[in-house]
Amino acid sequence: MGNIFQFKQFSVNQEHCAMRINTDGVLLGATASTTAPERILDIGTGTGVIALMLAQRFPQAQVWAVELDGPAAQRAALNFEASPFADRLHGVHSDIFHWKADLQFDLIVSNPPFYINSLHNPDERRKMAKHTDVEFFTGLFAFGKAKLQQEGKMQLIVPIEIREALSAEANAVGLHLVEELQIRSFVDSEVFRTILTFAHSPQVLRCNSFVIYQEKAVHAEGYRQLLKDFFLAF
């Protein structure tokens, strides 16, 4: 029973998934957006939770979800099949850089592996899910440049410490940082995550802040409002 995470409109079985549902994923799933997306791609879908949230939020959209890890890809596919959005969700077991689908997307999202140059986790599947090198992001942005519709957006949630490096990598392939949502645990704490939005055309950067907790163990009203369509507790 502990493997099942129940949302208001769907459930997520996390069995055999190296990376389980976490705050980063649900924040990206609840905030990622572009104007009336028809095709959405979730890179590194894991349990499939972000893809499921986006399918709920955008009922007109077809959602593709790519996952490299075999057991996780299989579990995500089963979660998709059991959801009310099964006809609009497409699970893909593949390395994103080897996926040959001839598709363009309005929105590309990822909660990527982000512990760059850190001590690798000895568990191989968790290591693959959590650790990466700069070259991964270089390839990710090149993929986004090729696969985004002209007015499309690419959105990633990452630690604030790698923000500048990622902005530079994106610029190198012709994508531009246009929006940033800086995430804090409490109103007076340091930013620890940021959701970065990239687009083909440069724009004046829009930066906003988001707070998770009002006080210890009490979620802020903004967090509750953001996730009220998903979490049973809200």
N, C-alpha and C positions, 0 to 999 in steps of 0.2 A: 504493500500500500504506500510505503514511503517514496516509491518511484513515481507516483502519479501526482502531478500538479494540476489542480482543477481551476480553470478559469470560468468566467460566466458563460461563454459560448462554446468553449472547447476544452479538452484536457490534453495534457502532455505527459506521456510516459517517458521517463528519462533513463530507463534501464539500458545498459550497455553504452551509455554516452559518457565520453571522457570528461566533457565539460557540461555541467548541469545548469539549469536556469539560474540566472543571477541578475542583479540590479542593472548592470550595464546593458544586458540584452533587452530587458523589458523597457528601459528608458529609450533605447534606440527604436524599438518596435512601436512605442507610443508617440514618438516625436518626429520620426522620419517622414518627410512629406515633399511633394512637388505638385504642381497644378494638374489635377485629373489624370493621374498616371494610368496607363493601360497595360504596360508591361513593367514588372518589378523583378529585380534579381537580388537575392540574399546570398552572399558569398560566405561560405563556412557556416552553414545553417545549424549544425549541431543537432539539438533536439527538434529543431524546426519552429521554435517559439516565435522568433521574429517574423518569419514568413507567415505564420498563422495570424499574428497580430495585424500584419499589413493586409492580409486577405480580408480580415474582419473590417478594418478601417476603410478599405477601398473596394467596395463590392463590384466595381466595374473592371477591376484589374485581374490580369493573369499573373501569377507569381511563380517564378522559378527559384529553386533553392538548391545550391550546389554544395556538396560536402565530400571531402577527400576520404575521411575515415569510414571504412565499410560498415561496421556495426552502427555507427551514428547515422549514416545515410539510410540504412535499412529502418532504423527506429523512427527517423523523421518521416519516411515514406508511410509508415504505419500510422503515425500521428495525423498525417495529412488525410489518409483514407478514412479515418474515424471522425473527421471534423465536418462541419456543415459546409465547408468551402472546398471539398475534395475535387470538384470539377474544375477548380481554378488554380490548384496547386500542383506543381510539377517538380518532384524530387529528382535530383541528378547526382549520381555517385561518380565523381570525377575530380581530378585536379583542375582548378579553374583555368590554368594556363594551357591545358590540353583539351579543353572543351571546345568542340568545333561548331556549336550551334550558330546558325546564321540569323542572329536576332539583334535588335537594337532595343535599348531600355530607356524608359522615362526616369526611373529611379533605381539606383544601385546602392545597396546598403551592406555593411559588414561590421561585425563585432570581431575584429581580427586578432590573431595572435600578436602580442605586442611587447613581450619582454626581450627587447633587443639587446644582444650581447651580454645577457645575464647568465647565471649558472643554470644549466638546463636541468629540468626535472628528470629523475631517473626512470620514471614510468614513461615508456615510449609514446603511448597514445596521448597522455596529458602533455608531454613535451611538445608533440606536434600541434596540439590544440592551443597551447599558451605561448610558445616561443617562436621567434622568427628572426630574420636578419633584414637589414635595410633593403637587400635585393628583392625581398618579397614585396615590399611596398612599391619599389620601382616598377615591378611587373604588374602589381595591382592597379597603379595609376595608368600605366600604358594600356591595360585592358579596359579601364574606364574610359579613357580617351577614345578608344576604338569603338566601344559598345554603347556609349551614351548618345541618345538623341541630342540634337543641337541645343534644345532648351532643357535637357535633362540635368539631374543632380546626382552626385555621388556623396554618400554620407557614412562616416566612420565614427565609432566611439573608441577613444584611445586615452592613455594617460597624458596629462598635461605636459609631462616632461619631454614627450616626443613630438609635440605640436610643431615646433619650428622646423625640425628635420623633415616631417611629412609635408609641410607646406612647400619646402624647397624641392622635394622629390616630385610633387605634383606639378609645380611650375616648370620643372625640367621637361615634362612631356606635354605641356600646354593646357593643364588644368589649373584653375585658380580658386583659392580659398575665398568664399563669398559670405559665409555665415559661420558663427561659432556659438555653441551653447556650453558655457562653463558650469560644471557641476560641483557643488559643495555638499558635504554631509550636513553642516550647520551654517547658519547665516554668517557666523564669524570665523569659520574654518577656511583653510586653504583650498583652492581648486585642486581636485584630484583626478577628475576625468573631464574630457571635452568632446562634444559631438561636432565634428568638422564637416562642413558642406562645401563641396567643390563643383565647379561648373566650367563650361568651355570658355565663357566670356568673363573678363575681369569686371568686378563691381566694387563699390565701396563696401568694405567689410562691415557686416552687422554682427554685433556681439551682445549676447544676453547671458543672464545668470540663472541658475536653477538650484534650489535647496531641497534636500531630501527629508531632513528631520527638523521638526520644530524644537524638540528637545529629545534627550535619550529615550529611545523606544517609542517615540510619538512622531508619526509622519507629519510633515508639513502639509498645509491645506493644498498647496499647488501640486504636490505629489499625489495626494488623494484624488484631486480632480482629474489629473492626467491619466490615472489608472483606474478610475471608477467604472469604466466600461469593460474592464478586464478582471479585476480582482474581486473575489467574493467578499472580502473583508471590507470593501469600500462601497 
